[in-house]
Amino acid sequence: MSCVLSGRSWLERRESQSMRFWGPSRRSFRWGAWHRVAGGLLSASYPLGLKRLRSRRNRGVVGMRAKPAVESEYDVVVIGSGLAGLTCAGVLAAAGKRVCVLESHYVPGGAAHTFRARAKGIEGDFCFDSGPSLYGGLSGERTSSPLKHVYQILGEEPKWIQYDRWNAFIPEGEANAAIGYEEFVTKLLPRFGGPNAQEQWQRLMQNIVPMADAICNGPPPAFVREDVGAAVTLARYLPKLKAIPGGPQKLSEPFSKFLEDAGVTDPFIKNWMDMFAFLLQGLPCYGAPTSMMAYMMGDLYKKNTCLDFPKGGNEALVGALVRGIEKHPGCKVILKAHVDEVIVEGGRAAGVRYNSTSGGSSIRAREAVVSNADWQVTQKLLKGAPELEEYFSQWTKYPLLKSFIHLHLGFRGDGLPPSHCAEFPAQWGVFNDWSDLEAPRNAVLVSCPSMLDSDLAPPGHHVVHAYTPATEPWEDWAPVDPKSEEYKKKKREARDFLYAAVGKQVPNLEDRVVIELVGTPLTHRRFLRKPSGAYGLRVTAPEMLPGHKTPLEGFHMCGDSTAPGIGVPAVVMSGHICANNLLSIPEHWQVLDRIKDWRTELEATQHEASRGEPCCQDEQSAHRKHSLQHLEKKVLQNCLRLRNLLPSLQTVLQAVLQEEVREDDCPQE
């Protein structure tokens, strides 16, 4: 069975725009702290489509199936339609570049794609999201989310469904609470925390809020580019620069050190923070950067916070990105186009060859080729650039994270609430043991998106996706023949384990199921082209993945093999930074014009959960004095930053003006 996307007519090529070009420098420029910032709550898993479906229209996205064609030419060719590749292509298309995205799969989206299945005797599709399921910071008109900023640049966006809670089955019991400060403090801490948990939580929030404010309300990651032009794009956000308590180096430190410095020793609080760090990046607090956790806590505990879900599932989320590319004349996303090789001519990337097993085609790239593929896959595409072997060796120092097992179910909803509610949240997690979150089959994440969007399942039914968040050892599956009885036995064991996690909230599950799909690390490798079926690279703070430029002229990389790493916000940032590197400063500036300014209101550190007890007069006076001193310090630091930036700005602007003069001296054609 196969799921085939619909083709649609292509727009005519856009007339060339007349914009003077001041080319970006190829010199590498690292902005490690901003590479680390996470842009919104995300799921920890990048699962996959499991079974091919009968040919049927996938209504939520657009795209064209590949067919043999004569050689064509684009400004930029992007290999892979993961969120990073689509972000990169979308930003470039919005800036006026002619872009082509080549996707090997029959659906776009990479790890975030959607597939459909049907059950015998039941009318309608069961729509299964293969990957991320938890999103936040996207439904608001003005937010700090990198993905929201991309949608604003593209002028395309899915509709968002807001909801308020997430459930967790932890060793201490069921932790069902609304997202945000209120119920965590009033319900979970009194029940699961120790005698000093309230005091330690307040102290943690007092320490984290200034840092979260500096990140959530600071310059957007969209300003980052890896050359001296970053001084110009950062300059437009100088008013948003805030002091980082303890200095910018604190951002890249492990969050476990931040907890230690804040005096947090309560086991429940530490385990809760480990859980969120693990969901965000596949590692507990000892490996998670403080910047990511500060952003996450700012997003989770801001005023009027909520979770968001795209109506139509990830198919709609990806579809908006594809529309943002294809609405520009001459820009395409081509499906079932497997890239075999990057064409290298004259010491630069000049295009790609694809679908060699079915006649073959090639596409030329005037300016650049961008790979959104895994670094090992990318290396194999560069047969004509042996000089890059040393460059790719820098990835070998990072071990791989583990893989996944997946369960996609369609089941009858008899007797269950028809939609998300306090008694039946649409998302939940199961954590059997706090001592080692990375242990195999210890944690399971479950999403029932049809509780949020009933159109994702036939009437009276629901869909669910359960998976282990990068804890399944590849070596347990690698030597097993997928056609063997041993493989079938291992799948049944995996299936039973995941059924138990879904059954924590869905009663009589076995009797309800009408369709069942089980995925293993081998499935994960097959559909996502991830070596060893891995989630990504295991990068512990303060380590940093390589950037997006390469020594080969005209060849760039984005995705979870590059900074900032794995997770939805991280790969979106990666694709955006990669696109910025290919834009001139005026083009980049115009792209930034489309991002709406925002202000995230964080919860006050002294919450009414503390019963609103007023501080004594001495404490109030000391607090006001501290606030004034902090404000004076921030003003002074921003003045010093501006003074230090002026020489760089002057140099860049002089170069721009000189380029303008040279162009004006040239005779008109």
C-alpha positions, 0 to 999 in steps of 0.5 A, a space after each residue: 500500500 502506498 500514500 501518494 501526494 497530489 500533484 498540482 500545477 506549477 506557477 510560472 517562473 518569477 521575473 528576476 528581482 532587481 536587488 543589489 547584492 552584497 555577498 555574505 562572507 564565507 568566514 565562519 562566525 559562531 554564535 553558540 549561545 543563540 544556537 542553543 536557545 530552544 524556540 518552543 515546547 516539542 516532542 522528544 521523538 522523531 518517529 516515522 511512517 510505518 506501513 505504506 498505504 493504498 494510493 490515496 490523496 494526502 489532502 493536507 500538503 502539496 508537492 509533485 512526484 518526480 519523473 525523468 526530466 531534462 536538466 534544470 537550474 535553480 539558485 539553490 537546491 535543498 536535499 531533503 524536506 525535513 523541517 530544517 530543509 523546508 525552513 531553509 527553502 521557505 526563507 530563501 524563496 521568501 527572499 526571492 531565490 528560486 529554490 527546489 527541494 528534492 525529497 526521497 520519500 513519497 510525503 514531505 516532512 521528514 521525521 514530522 510527516 503524516 501517513 494514513 491508513 484504513 480499517 476494514 469495514 470502517 469509512 474514513 482515514 486514520 491519520 497518523 503523525 509520525 513524529 512531534 506531537 507537543 507544541 507551544 508558543 505557536 497560536 499567539 500572534 506575537 511569540 518568540 517561537 522560531 517556527 512561528 517566525 518562519 510562518 510569519 516570513 512565509 505568510 502561511 500557517 496552519 490553524 492552531 488548536 489550544 489545550 491546557 494540560 498534559 498527563 504523566 504517570 510517574 513512580 509516585 502516582 498520576 501527575 495530571 495538571 494544567 500546563 503552567 505555574 498554578 496547578 504545579 504549585 498547588 497540586 503537584 508540589 504538595 502531593 509529590 514534593 518534600 517539606 522544602 519543595 515549595 521554597 526550593 521551587 520559588 527560589 528556582 523560579 526567582 533564579 530562572 525568570 531573569 534568564 528566561 526573560 533575557 532569552 524569550 524576549 531577547 533577539 530572535 535566533 532569526 538574526 543569526 548568520 555565520 559571518 561578520 554581517 551578524 553585527 548588522 542584523 543583531 544591531 536592529 535588536 539592540 533594544 531587546 538585548 538583556 543581561 544574562 545573570 552570571 554572564 552569557 557563559 551560563 547559557 551553555 552550562 549543564 542545567 544540573 549545575 544551574 539547579 545545584 547553584 540554586 540550591 535545588 535538592 528536592 527529589 521530585 523537582 529534580 526528577 521533573 526537570 530531568 523529565 522535561 530535559 529528556 523530552 526536549 533533547 534526549 538527555 537529562 539535566 546533566 546534558 541539557 544546556 541551561 539556555 534550552 531549559 530556561 526557554 522551556 520554563 519561560 514558555 511553560 510557566 508564562 502568563 496564560 500559557 497553553 499547548 498548541 496543536 495544528 488542526 490537521 496534524 503534522 500534515 498541516 504543519 508541514 503543508 504550510 511550509 510547503 505552500 510557503 515555498 511553492 507559492 513563489 514562481 519557479 520554486 518546487 518541492 519534488 517528491 520521490 526524488 532520491 538524490 544520489 550525488 552532489 555534482 562538484 565542478 571547479 571546486 564548488 557544489 554545482 548541482 545534484 543527480 537524482 533517481 539514477 535507478 529510474 533513468 536519472 535526472 540532474 539539477 544545477 544550482 547557481 548559488 548553493 546546494 544545501 543538505 538536510 540529510 544526516 551527516 553520514 548520508 550527506 558524506 556519501 553524496 559528496 563523491 567528488 570532494 574527497 577533501 571533505 573527509 577531514 571536515 566530516 571527521 569532526 562528527 565522529 566524536 559524538 556518539 549516537 542516541 538510541 532508537 525507537 519502538 512505535 505503536 500506531 493504533 486506531 480504536 473505538 471511542 465508546 464510553 470515552 470523552 469525545 475530546 480532550 478534557 481534564 479527565 482524559 488529556 490528549 497527551 501523556 507520558 509514562 515514566 517507570 523509574 526515575 533512576 535512569 530515564 535513558 534506560 531501555 523501555 523505561 519511558 513512553 510518550 503517548 499522543 491521542 491527537 484525535 481528542 483535539 481534532 476529531 477529523 484525524 479519525 473516522 467518526 466514533 474512533 480515535 488514533 494514538 501514537 505511542 513510542 519510546 523516546 530514543 531509548 531502544 538499543 539499535 544493537 538489539 535489532 541490527 542482526 535480526 532478519 525482518 522476515 524471521 520468527 525472532 523479529 516477529 517475536 521481538 515486535 510482539 514484545 515491543 507491542 505489548 510494552 507500548 500497549 501497557 502505556 496506552 492502557 494507563 489511560 484507555 480502558 479495555 484497549 485490546 477490545 477497542 483496537 481496529 487497526 494496529 501498526 508496530 515500528 522498530 528501529 529497523 523501520 525507523 532507519 528505513 523510512 527516515 534514512 537515519 543510520 542505526 535508526 538513531 534519534 540524532 547525535 548525543 551532544 552534552 552541554 557545553 558541547 556544540 555541533 558544527 555549523 552550517 557552512 562547509 569548506 566546499 564552496 557552495 555547499 551547506 548543511 542544516 538539520 539535526 546534524 548541525 547546531 543547535 541539534 535535535 528537536 523541532 525548535 533546534 532544526 528550524 533554527 538550523 534551517 533558518 541560519 543556513 538560509 541567512 548565510 545564503 542571503 545578502 545583508 539587505 535580503 536578510 534585513 527584509 526577511 526580518 521585517 516580516 517577524 512581528 515584535 513580541 513580548 512574553 509576560 512571565 509569571 511573577 516569582 512570588 505567586 499567589 500559590 505562596 498564599 500571596 503573603 506580603 513581604 515585610 517592608 525591609 524585604 520590599 525595600 531591598 527588592 526595589 533596591 536590587 531591581 534598580 541596581 539590576 536595571 542600571 547594570 543592564 543599561 550600562 551593559 547595553 551601552 558598552 555592547 553598542 560601543 563595542 559593536 560600532 567599529 564592526 558596524 562601521 566596517 560593514 557599512 563602509 563595505 556596503 557603500 563601497 559596493 554601491 559606488 562600484 555598481 553605480 560606476 558600472 555602465 548600464 547594460 
